[in-house]
Amino acid sequence: MTVKMRIKRMASNLMSSCGFHSIAERVYCSDRAFVLMYHRILPSGNDQPFFVQPGMFVSTASFERQVAFLKDRFRVVFLEELVDKILNGVEISEHCAITFDDGWRDNYTDAFPVLEKYGVPATIFLTTGFVGTDRMFWPEELCCYFNRDVVFSSAPQGAPQSLVRFNVEMGRYGRDRDTLLDGAIGLLKRFSPEEREEILGYFRSLSDSGPIPRQMLSWEEAGEMFASGLIRFGSHTVNHEILNQVPPEKTREEISLSRMEMERRLGCAVRTFAYPNGNFTEGIRDILSENGFDAAVTTRKGFLAPGMPLMEIPRIAIHEDVSNTIPMFRSRILFRKF
């Protein structure tokens, strides 16, 4: 744990023990709600088939503590319910919503049992092209290549120029494994989709290791969760394209096809959307409206208040390293610096 994190933990414990968190919750949530953003719920970030970024998971034990706290302190509702309350001028004080991005299988194996135990609802934003397949998101695929020593410290002769540039820029991240992998993912996000696929395709051609067990939800698992009445689903595109990096026609296709597939498979109306990587423009918002979506969530931190644009709903990202105690969890929700 870093010195900065130790200080935050100490400050959170002090604010919780002296009642400051409770006061801040009453003040900040008196006329506003908040939306939490999760990705993965895992017993541990270790012993996974590939590196899991710290910002991508919460441990099962931490998640249960968080859900129990939320149920005791706030009114936890579906995101759609929050949207409807705002549209109808109904009060949203001390309300919150839980959301998950991507559609990981552990949402079913680890998160869903906790939500069932406490009777707490949540929304999962599905990337429909990955559901029921062995496909991997490119950050996880890249981590697999690092683990298999396919990624080089310098590009071999004949490698594409995109890989040469990638390796040169990777030199700034040092040798610490977690820092290196986290940096590599952040770096590759700044490449164009074509360059990113060129780099990954080159690594793919050199990797001959066996397949990784399915990481994403199946339609059967999604259907079971939906039938419980505790889980609703929103769209997260078909292929998790970063939408401001692709042409408008591709954006329309990613949005409309994902919604059609979910409604066909699950028999539910799909009204909410999550921007992949949080990237959006006014044009992308317009496409969502044209396709009948009522609201969309971002990765920007903040509270949801009446009058806010419902196509730009802020969320609070929750992950293990910054919220693994309830005092830290409360600070993460309440204060921008946490």
C-alpha positions in Angstrom: 0.0 0.0 0.0 1.4 3.4 -1.0 1.8 6.3 1.5 -0.9 8.2 -0.2 -3.3 5.3 0.2 -2.4 4.9 3.9 -3.2 8.5 4.5 -6.6 8.2 2.7 -7.4 5.1 4.8 -6.5 6.9 8.0 -8.5 9.9 7.0 -11.5 7.7 6.1 -11.4 5.9 9.4 -11.3 9.2 11.3 -14.2 10.7 9.3 -16.3 7.6 9.8 -15.6 7.3 13.6 -16.3 10.9 14.3 -19.6 10.9 12.3 -18.4 13.2 9.5 -19.3 10.7 6.8 -22.9 10.5 8.1 -23.2 14.3 8.1 -21.7 14.5 4.6 -24.1 11.8 3.3 -27.1 13.7 4.6 -25.9 17.0 3.0 -24.7 15.6 -0.4 -27.6 13.2 -0.8 -30.4 15.4 0.4 -31.5 16.2 -3.1 -29.3 14.0 -5.3 -28.6 10.3 -6.0 -25.5 8.5 -7.1 -24.8 5.7 -9.5 -22.0 3.2 -8.8 -19.9 1.6 -11.6 -18.5 -1.9 -11.1 -16.9 -4.2 -13.6 -15.8 -7.5 -12.1 -16.5 -9.2 -8.7 -13.8 -11.8 -8.0 -12.7 -13.8 -4.9 -9.2 -12.3 -5.6 -7.4 -10.4 -8.3 -4.7 -13.1 -8.2 -4.9 -16.6 -9.7 -6.7 -15.3 -12.8 -5.8 -16.5 -16.3 -4.5 -13.0 -17.0 -3.6 -9.8 -15.2 -6.7 -8.0 -13.8 -6.2 -4.2 -13.6 -6.8 -2.9 -10.0 -9.5 -0.6 -11.3 -11.4 -3.5 -12.9 -12.5 -5.6 -9.9 -13.8 -5.7 -6.3 -13.4 -8.7 -4.1 -16.5 -10.8 -3.4 -16.0 -10.1 0.4 -15.7 -6.3 -0.2 -18.7 -6.3 -2.5 -20.9 -8.0 0.1 -19.9 -5.5 2.8 -20.7 -2.7 0.3 -24.1 -4.1 -0.7 -25.1 -4.6 3.0 -24.1 -1.0 3.8 -26.0 0.4 0.8 -29.2 -1.5 1.7 -29.0 -0.3 5.3 -28.2 3.4 4.5 -29.8 4.2 1.1 -32.7 3.3 -1.2 -31.1 1.1 -3.9 -33.1 1.1 -7.1 -32.7 0.2 -10.8 -31.0 2.9 -12.9 -34.2 3.0 -15.0 -36.2 3.9 -11.8 -33.9 6.8 -11.1 -34.3 8.0 -14.6 -38.1 7.7 -14.4 -38.2 9.6 -11.1 -36.2 12.5 -12.6 -38.4 12.6 -15.7 -41.6 12.6 -13.5 -40.2 15.2 -11.0 -40.2 12.6 -8.1 -37.7 13.1 -5.3 -34.4 11.1 -5.6 -32.8 12.0 -2.2 -30.7 9.2 -0.7 -31.3 7.0 -3.7 -28.6 5.0 -5.5 -28.2 2.5 -8.3 -25.6 -0.2 -8.9 -24.3 -0.9 -12.4 -21.8 -3.3 -14.0 -20.1 -2.8 -17.3 -19.2 -5.4 -20.0 -21.1 -8.5 -18.9 -18.4 -10.6 -17.2 -19.3 -14.1 -16.1 -18.4 -13.3 -12.5 -21.3 -11.0 -12.4 -23.4 -14.2 -12.4 -21.1 -16.4 -10.3 -20.0 -13.9 -7.7 -22.0 -10.7 -7.8 -25.5 -12.2 -8.4 -25.6 -14.4 -5.3 -24.7 -11.4 -3.1 -27.5 -9.3 -4.7 -29.9 -12.2 -4.3 -29.0 -12.6 -0.6 -29.7 -8.9 0.2 -32.5 -8.4 -2.4 -30.7 -5.5 -4.1 -31.3 -4.7 -7.8 -28.6 -3.9 -10.3 -28.1 -3.1 -14.0 -25.6 -4.9 -16.2 -24.5 -3.2 -19.5 -23.8 -6.0 -22.0 -21.4 -6.1 -24.8 -23.5 -8.4 -26.9 -20.8 -9.6 -29.3 -19.0 -11.2 -26.4 -22.0 -12.9 -24.7 -21.8 -16.7 -24.8 -18.4 -16.6 -26.6 -14.7 -17.2 -25.8 -13.9 -13.7 -27.1 -11.7 -11.5 -24.9 -11.6 -7.7 -24.6 -8.3 -6.4 -26.1 -6.8 -5.3 -22.7 -7.1 -8.8 -21.4 -5.8 -10.2 -24.6 -2.8 -7.9 -24.4 -2.1 -9.1 -20.8 -2.2 -12.7 -22.0 0.6 -11.9 -24.5 2.7 -10.3 -21.7 2.2 -13.4 -19.5 3.2 -15.7 -22.4 6.3 -13.6 -23.2 5.0 -12.7 -26.6 5.4 -9.0 -26.1 9.0 -7.8 -26.8 11.1 -5.1 -25.2 11.9 -4.0 -28.8 10.1 -4.7 -32.0 11.7 -7.5 -34.1 12.8 -6.8 -37.7 9.8 -6.7 -40.0 7.3 -5.8 -37.2 4.6 -3.2 -38.2 5.4 0.4 -37.5 2.6 0.7 -35.0 4.3 -2.0 -32.9 7.6 -0.1 -33.2 6.0 3.0 -31.8 4.2 1.1 -29.1 7.4 -0.5 -27.9 9.3 2.9 -27.9 6.6 4.5 -25.8 6.4 1.6 -23.4 10.0 2.3 -22.4 8.7 4.9 -19.9 6.9 2.5 -17.7 9.8 0.6 -16.1 9.8 -3.0 -15.1 7.2 -3.3 -12.4 4.7 -5.8 -13.8 1.5 -4.2 -12.7 2.6 -0.7 -13.6 3.9 -2.0 -17.0 0.6 -3.8 -17.8 -1.6 -0.9 -16.7 0.6 1.5 -18.7 0.4 -0.7 -21.8 -3.4 -0.8 -21.7 -3.6 3.0 -21.3 -1.1 3.5 -24.1 -2.9 1.2 -26.5 -6.2 3.1 -25.9 -4.6 6.1 -27.6 -3.8 4.2 -30.8 -6.4 4.1 -33.6 -8.6 0.9 -33.7 -6.7 -0.1 -36.9 -3.3 0.3 -35.3 -4.5 -1.5 -32.1 -5.7 -4.5 -34.2 -2.5 -4.5 -36.2 -0.4 -4.8 -32.9 -2.7 -7.4 -31.4 -2.8 -9.3 -34.7 1.0 -9.5 -34.7 1.1 -10.9 -31.2 -1.8 -13.2 -32.0 0.2 -14.7 -34.8 3.1 -15.6 -32.4 1.0 -17.1 -29.6 0.3 -20.8 -29.7 -0.9 -21.3 -26.1 -4.3 -23.0 -25.4 -7.6 -21.1 -25.0 -8.7 -19.3 -21.8 -11.9 -20.5 -20.1 -15.0 -18.4 -21.0 -14.9 -15.1 -19.2 -18.2 -13.5 -20.3 -21.8 -14.2 -19.5 -23.9 -16.6 -21.6 -27.4 -15.7 -22.7 -28.7 -18.4 -20.4 -27.0 -16.9 -17.4 -28.3 -13.4 -18.4 -31.8 -14.8 -18.8 -31.7 -16.5 -15.4 -30.7 -13.2 -13.7 -33.3 -11.2 -15.6 -36.0 -13.7 -14.6 -35.1 -13.1 -10.9 -36.4 -9.6 -11.1 -33.2 -8.3 -9.5 -31.2 -7.7 -12.7 -32.0 -5.5 -15.7 -29.8 -5.0 -18.7 -28.5 -2.0 -20.8 -26.5 -1.8 -23.9 -22.7 -1.4 -24.0 -22.5 -1.8 -27.9 -21.7 -5.0 -29.8 -17.9 -5.0 -29.8 -17.0 -2.4 -27.2 -15.8 0.0 -29.8 -14.6 3.4 -28.4 -17.3 5.3 -30.3 -15.6 8.6 -30.9 -12.8 6.6 -32.7 -15.1 5.0 -35.3 -17.2 6.5 -38.2 -20.9 7.5 -37.4 -22.2 4.6 -39.5 -20.2 2.1 -37.3 -21.5 3.9 -34.1 -25.1 3.5 -35.3 -24.5 -0.2 -36.1 -22.9 -0.9 -32.7 -25.8 0.8 -30.8 -28.8 -0.4 -32.8 -27.6 -4.0 -33.2 -26.7 -4.5 -29.6 -30.2 -3.3 -28.5 -32.0 -5.5 -31.0 -30.0 -8.6 -29.9 -30.7 -8.0 -26.2 -34.4 -7.4 -26.8 -34.6 -10.5 -29.0 -32.7 -12.8 -26.6 -34.0 -11.5 -23.3 -37.5 -10.2 -24.2 -36.9 -7.0 -22.3 -37.0 -3.3 -23.3 -33.5 -1.8 -23.4 -33.6 1.9 -22.4 -30.2 2.6 -21.0 -26.7 2.7 -22.4 -23.1 2.8 -21.2 -20.4 4.5 -23.3 -17.4 2.2 -23.8 -14.4 3.8 -22.1 -16.7 6.7 -21.2 -16.1 8.4 -24.6 -18.9 10.2 -26.2 -19.8 13.3 -28.4 -22.9 15.3 -29.1 -23.3 13.2 -32.3 -23.2 10.0 -30.3 -25.8 11.3 -27.9 -28.0 12.1 -30.9 -27.7 8.6 -32.3 -28.8 7.1 -28.9 -31.8 9.4 -28.9 -32.7 8.3 -32.4 -32.5 4.7 -31.3 -35.0 5.2 -28.4 -32.6 5.3 -25.4 -33.8 7.3 -22.4 -30.5 7.6 -20.6 -26.7 6.9 -20.9 -24.0 6.6 -18.2 -20.5 8.0 -18.4 -17.3 7.4 -16.4 -17.2 10.9 -15.1 -17.4 11.0 -11.3 -20.3 12.9 -9.6 -23.8 12.8 -8.2 -27.0 12.7 -10.3 -29.3 15.7 -9.7 -32.6 16.8 -11.3 -31.9 18.9 -14.4 -28.8 17.0 -15.4 -28.6 15.7 -19.0 -29.8 12.1 -18.8 -27.5 11.2 -21.7 -24.5 12.1 -19.5 -25.2 10.5 -16.1 -22.1 10.5 -13.9 -21.0 7.4 -12.0 -18.7 6.6 -9.2 -16.1 3.9 -10.1 -15.7 1.3 -7.3 -12.7 -0.9 -7.2 -10.8 -2.9 -4.6 -7.7 -0.9 -4.0 -9.7 2.3 -3.1 -12.8 0.9 -1.4 -12.0 -2.3 0.4 -13.3 -1.0 3.7 -16.6 0.7 4.4 -15.0 4.0 5.5 -12.9 4.0 2.3 -16.1 3.1 0.3 -18.0 6.0 1.9 -15.1 8.4 1.1 -15.0 7.2 -2.5 -18.7 8.0 -2.9 -18.6 11.4 -1.2 -15.3 13.1 -2.1 -13.7 13.7 -5.4 -10.2 13.2 -4.2 -10.9 9.7 -3.0 
